[in-house]
Amino acid sequence: MTDDADGDADERREAASRTAAISRETAETTIDVTLTVDGDGDSAVDTGVGFFDHMLEAFAKHGLFDLTVQCDGDLHIDDHHTVEDVAIVLGDAFDEALGDKRGIVRYADRKVPLDEAVAGVVVDVSGRPYFDFDGAFSQDEIGDFTSDMARHFGYSLAMHAGLTLHTEIEGDNAHHEVEALFKALARALDDATRVDPRRSDTPSTKGAL
């Protein structure tokens, strides 16, 4: 390949780069997020909630997203604002990084097991926010993380990323249930946001998502 061809290929890769950097500050949290949709699964996460950090790292790893999250939240109250607001900013980052969503696969359906637990995620990167959750977590808390905040994370992410998101979990251990859910969400989003080489337009008869 010639130097010119190498340069053209680099320009195409740069033009196709789907990245975002979002910051948000409120009286409850200060958050900085960077996201590369077409990444290697690298992450650097510090939210002050250990189990939540673990889930975001798993989300990046299994979705092949490069992700940094820095959050300073009001953890003296509880973990609610931290988890909710990180989901809001991450959703905004996906929305910005995907732009007009031209060429994406759009739909995906994934199930992921973790020992006795199974989580399922069906997603449409539709631009029409909707969230549904079926199931119940077996324990109320996982370390310093409130189990039900996994459901609220999915809701807030869907509302801000413009996702139609249906989720379900079953199992006997909340750690396994939540981790399977984050991994299933990662795999489904990776599938749905991939660029289909056969498509040059936006995957909608309306012409926009």
CORTA-V837793 format. One record per helix or strand. SS is the DSSP state (H for helix, E for strand). FROM is the first residue (numbers start at 1). TO is the last residue. If there is no record, write none. Layout:
BEGIN
SS|FROM|TO  SS|FROM|TO
END
This chain:
BEGIN
H|3|16  E|19|25  E|29|36  E|43|46  H|50|63  E|66|73  H|80|98  E|102|102  E|104|104  E|107|114  E|117|124  E|130|134  E|141|142  E|145|146  H|149|161  E|164|170  H|174|193  E|195|195  E|202|202
END
